[in-house]
């Protein structure tokens, strides 16, 4: 990395690294109280009764919005380089969650009201990602809103660009542990995705889906009770 680029990054992100680094390292509960006093002055928005545990790293704080009663547990990483990140009221990010929003037209990441994101989930993309309210996404799952172009075998992948269609998970969905959701997918309201599934295409509302690639195996609300042990988290 050139000295010019390094200096530019320091100018852009130095203040937030310093402030969030100093105040982010103070152990809870005292640290959480101090962060509630300091962060509203430097973030785009920080609501009431927010809990941010120790060693949570933020990048791009001027475009990060945190609603009321949001909980962010220790070791999480939230990085925004050009598009907004919104954690809506009551959202909860468990330990080690990574959220990365990159600069892309129409991008951005939104976590809906009362939605729970489990430990070590990764949510990233230049494309937009929208997760509705009352969702549960279990540990070690990932949502990536982009794909690499690979049509030219004589050109390195990194030079062929990206496609970005976006991901949407509607309200009240349950995503089991270790699920992979690929770019361009919409998971309909009230659906259940079994553990370890790879979701490559849209899932209709109130579906039960599992497998690689994920296929609909049942519908919620039918008279026959569907048992989906694989979706446990």
C-alpha positions as CSV (number, residue, x, y, z in Angstrom):
1,X,0.0,0.0,0.0
2,X,1.5,3.4,-1.0
3,X,2.2,6.1,1.6
4,X,-0.3,8.4,-0.1
5,X,-3.1,5.8,0.2
6,X,-2.1,5.0,3.8
7,X,-2.2,8.7,4.8
8,X,-5.6,9.1,3.1
9,X,-7.0,6.2,5.1
10,X,-5.6,7.6,8.3
11,X,-7.2,11.0,7.6
12,X,-10.6,9.4,6.8
13,X,-10.8,6.8,9.5
14,X,-8.2,7.9,12.1
15,X,-10.6,9.7,14.4
16,X,-13.1,6.8,14.6
17,X,-10.3,4.2,15.1
18,X,-9.0,6.3,18.0
19,X,-12.4,7.0,19.6
20,X,-13.9,3.6,19.2
21,X,-10.6,1.9,20.0
22,X,-10.2,3.8,23.3
23,X,-13.9,3.6,24.4
24,X,-14.5,0.2,22.9
25,X,-11.9,-1.4,25.0
26,X,-13.4,-0.4,28.4
27,X,-15.0,-3.5,30.0
28,X,-18.8,-3.6,30.5
29,X,-20.9,-2.6,32.3
30,X,-19.0,0.6,33.0
31,X,-17.7,0.6,29.4
32,X,-21.2,0.2,28.0
33,X,-22.4,3.2,30.0
34,X,-19.5,5.3,28.7
35,X,-20.1,4.2,25.1
36,X,-23.8,5.2,25.4
37,X,-22.6,8.7,26.4
38,X,-19.9,9.1,23.7
39,X,-21.2,7.2,20.6
40,X,-24.4,9.3,20.0
41,X,-22.1,12.3,19.3
42,X,-20.0,10.5,16.7
43,X,-22.3,8.0,15.0
44,X,-25.0,8.9,12.5
45,X,-27.6,7.7,15.1
46,X,-27.5,5.8,18.4
47,X,-30.8,5.2,20.1
48,X,-31.8,4.6,23.7
49,X,-31.0,1.7,26.0
50,X,-28.2,0.4,23.7
51,X,-25.7,-2.2,24.9
52,X,-22.4,-2.4,23.1
53,X,-20.0,-4.8,24.8
54,X,-16.2,-4.6,24.8
55,X,-13.9,-4.8,21.7
56,X,-16.6,-4.1,19.1
57,X,-14.9,-2.5,16.1
58,X,-16.7,0.1,13.9
59,X,-15.6,1.6,10.6
60,X,-17.6,4.3,8.8
61,X,-19.4,5.5,11.9
62,X,-20.9,8.5,10.2
63,X,-23.2,6.2,8.2
64,X,-24.0,3.6,10.9
65,X,-27.5,3.9,12.5
66,X,-28.2,2.0,15.7
67,X,-31.8,2.0,17.0
68,X,-33.3,1.7,20.5
69,X,-32.5,-1.4,22.6
70,X,-29.9,-2.7,20.2
71,X,-27.4,-5.2,21.6
72,X,-24.0,-5.8,20.1
73,X,-21.9,-8.4,21.8
74,X,-18.1,-8.5,22.2
75,X,-15.8,-9.1,19.3
76,X,-18.2,-8.0,16.6
77,X,-17.0,-6.1,13.5
78,X,-19.1,-3.6,11.7
79,X,-17.5,-1.9,8.7
80,X,-19.2,0.5,6.3
81,X,-17.4,1.9,3.3
82,X,-19.9,3.9,1.4
83,X,-23.4,2.5,2.1
84,X,-25.5,2.8,5.2
85,X,-25.8,0.1,7.9
86,X,-28.9,0.2,10.0
87,X,-29.5,-1.9,13.1
88,X,-33.2,-1.3,13.8
89,X,-34.9,-1.3,17.2
90,X,-34.3,-4.4,19.3
91,X,-31.9,-6.0,16.9
92,X,-29.3,-8.2,18.6
93,X,-25.8,-9.2,17.2
94,X,-24.2,-12.0,19.2
95,X,-20.5,-12.5,19.7
96,X,-18.1,-12.2,16.7
97,X,-20.7,-11.1,14.1
98,X,-19.2,-9.5,11.0
99,X,-21.1,-7.0,8.9
100,X,-19.4,-5.4,6.0
101,X,-21.0,-3.0,3.5
102,X,-18.9,-1.9,0.6
103,X,-19.3,1.0,-1.8
104,X,-21.8,0.1,-4.5
105,X,-24.8,1.9,-6.0
106,X,-28.0,0.8,-4.2
107,X,-26.1,-1.1,-1.6
108,X,-26.5,-1.1,2.2
109,X,-27.3,-3.5,5.0
110,X,-30.4,-3.4,7.2
111,X,-31.2,-5.7,10.2
112,X,-34.8,-5.5,11.2
113,X,-36.6,-5.0,14.5
114,X,-36.2,-7.6,17.2
115,X,-34.0,-9.8,14.8
116,X,-31.3,-12.0,16.3
117,X,-28.0,-12.6,14.5
118,X,-26.1,-15.6,16.1
119,X,-22.4,-15.9,16.9
120,X,-19.9,-15.6,14.1
121,X,-22.4,-14.9,11.3
122,X,-21.0,-13.0,8.4
123,X,-23.1,-10.6,6.4
124,X,-21.3,-8.8,3.6
125,X,-21.6,-7.4,0.1
126,X,-21.5,-4.5,-2.2
127,X,-25.1,-5.5,-3.0
128,X,-27.9,-4.6,-0.7
129,X,-28.9,-7.0,2.2
130,X,-32.2,-6.6,4.0
131,X,-33.3,-8.8,6.9
132,X,-36.8,-8.3,8.2
133,X,-38.1,-8.1,11.7
134,X,-38.4,-11.0,14.2
135,X,-35.9,-13.2,12.3
136,X,-33.5,-15.6,13.9
137,X,-30.2,-16.4,12.0
138,X,-28.2,-19.1,13.8
139,X,-24.4,-19.3,14.3
140,X,-21.8,-19.5,11.5
141,X,-24.3,-18.7,8.8
142,X,-23.3,-16.3,5.9
143,X,-25.0,-14.0,3.5
144,X,-22.9,-12.6,0.6
145,X,-24.5,-10.2,-1.8
146,X,-22.1,-10.5,-4.7
147,X,-20.6,-12.9,-7.2
148,X,-17.3,-12.9,-9.0
149,X,-17.4,-12.8,-12.8
150,X,-15.4,-15.8,-14.1
151,X,-16.3,-16.0,-17.9
152,X,-12.7,-15.3,-19.1
153,X,-10.3,-18.2,-18.2
154,X,-7.3,-16.1,-19.2
155,X,-8.0,-13.2,-16.7
156,X,-7.7,-13.4,-12.9
157,X,-11.0,-13.5,-11.0
158,X,-10.1,-10.3,-9.2
159,X,-9.9,-8.4,-12.5
160,X,-13.2,-9.5,-14.0
161,X,-15.5,-7.6,-11.7
162,X,-18.6,-8.5,-9.7
163,X,-22.3,-8.9,-10.1
164,X,-24.5,-7.6,-7.2
165,X,-28.2,-8.5,-7.1
166,X,-28.9,-8.2,-3.4
167,X,-30.4,-10.5,-0.7
168,X,-33.7,-10.2,1.1
169,X,-34.9,-12.2,4.1
170,X,-38.5,-11.3,4.9
171,X,-40.1,-11.1,8.4
172,X,-40.2,-13.9,10.9
173,X,-37.7,-16.3,9.2
174,X,-35.6,-18.9,11.0
175,X,-32.2,-19.6,9.4
176,X,-30.5,-22.7,10.9
177,X,-26.8,-22.9,11.8
178,X,-24.2,-22.9,9.0
179,X,-26.6,-21.8,6.3
180,X,-25.2,-20.1,3.2
181,X,-27.4,-17.6,1.4
182,X,-26.1,-16.6,-2.0
183,X,-26.6,-13.4,-4.0
184,X,-29.9,-12.7,-5.7
185,X,-32.0,-14.8,-3.3
186,X,-35.2,-13.8,-1.5
187,X,-36.5,-15.9,1.4
188,X,-40.2,-15.4,1.9
189,X,-41.9,-14.5,5.1
190,X,-42.1,-17.1,7.8
191,X,-39.8,-19.6,6.2
192,X,-37.4,-22.1,7.9
193,X,-34.1,-23.0,6.4
194,X,-32.5,-26.2,7.7
195,X,-28.9,-26.3,9.1
196,X,-26.1,-26.4,6.5
197,X,-28.3,-25.6,3.6
198,X,-27.0,-23.6,0.6
199,X,-29.8,-21.3,-0.6
200,X,-29.3,-20.6,-4.3
201,X,-32.8,-19.5,-5.4
202,X,-35.9,-17.8,-4.0
203,X,-37.8,-19.6,-1.2
204,X,-41.6,-19.0,-1.1
205,X,-43.3,-17.7,2.1
206,X,-43.9,-20.1,4.9
207,X,-41.7,-22.8,3.3
208,X,-39.5,-25.4,5.0
209,X,-36.3,-25.9,2.9
210,X,-33.1,-27.9,3.4
211,X,-30.2,-29.4,1.5
212,X,-27.5,-28.4,-1.0
213,X,-28.8,-26.7,-2.9
214,X,-31.8,-25.9,-0.7
215,X,-35.1,-27.4,-1.8
216,X,-38.6,-26.8,-0.4
217,X,-39.6,-30.0,1.6
218,X,-42.8,-28.7,3.2
219,X,-45.0,-25.8,4.1
220,X,-45.7,-24.4,7.6
221,X,-49.3,-24.4,8.8
222,X,-50.4,-27.7,7.0
223,X,-52.3,-30.2,9.1
224,X,-49.4,-32.6,9.0
225,X,-46.8,-31.5,11.6
226,X,-43.4,-30.9,10.0
227,X,-40.4,-31.8,12.2
228,X,-37.2,-30.2,11.2
229,X,-34.5,-31.3,13.6
230,X,-31.8,-30.1,11.2
231,X,-32.8,-26.5,11.7
232,X,-31.9,-26.4,15.4
233,X,-29.5,-23.8,16.7
